[in-house]
Amino acid sequence: MDKKQIMNIIHKTFLGIFSQKSPFTIQEILSKFAFDIKLPQKVLDSTTGKTTWAYSTSSHKFITQTNMEEYDRTNGWNLKKQEVSDLNDIIRIWKKINFTTTERQYDCINVAQCDPIYRTENAFRCTNCSDCKNIVFCDGCHKSEYLIACQRSSNCTFCIRVDDSNSCSNSYNVICSSKISNSFFIQDCNSLHECMFCSHIANKRYCIANMPFEEEEYFAIKEQIIKWILSGS
């Protein structure tokens, strides 16, 4: 993925939630919205010295999946039997072939800086996601589309900072909830539409801080909340 493609995903996601494009750069998106998400980190491929991306960085030796597979085709990873006198000999030989594989991508299209990721199209800096499309800075998301900085959620579309949730759409900052649409700052709720700052309620619309509002009054307040979210503060 290139910068233009990443920004297209970001802008479309913002349009789906806030009805306007993102005012932030990719780095600002990372700092403002994905600051607490465990994402693949930059390491060096030990065989080429080039930058690659890994979810686990505890190892001291890395190799991209592409380079690992190429080495298997050209040289093979099997070793001839060697004399070993003790455990130290086994460890020494093992270290020669024990690389942590990076940028593991399985049946994916147009993904970058991801590890691991499965059956996904158009993804940037994501991990443990599957069957997704158009996602940025996500961890553990499945069967979802147009997500930014989301974690452990599934069947979501056009969402930012949705965690541990299911079947959410066009929403921002949702935690441990289901069937949430067009809502901001929701926790432990179910079946809400056009609600903000709500917790532990279900089957509501036009609520703010668990209080009912008239539709016109609600949208006037929502407009101010959007300005606040997008102000960069």
Secondary structure by P-SEA (a helix, b strand, c coil): ccaaaaaaaaaaaaaacccccccccaaaaaaccccccccbbbbcccccccccccccccccbbbcaaaaaaaaacccccccbbbbccaaaaaaaaaaccccccccccccccccccccccccccccccccccccccccccccccccccccccccccccccccccccccccccccccccccccccccccccccccccccccccccccccccccccccaaaaaaaaaaaaaaaaccc
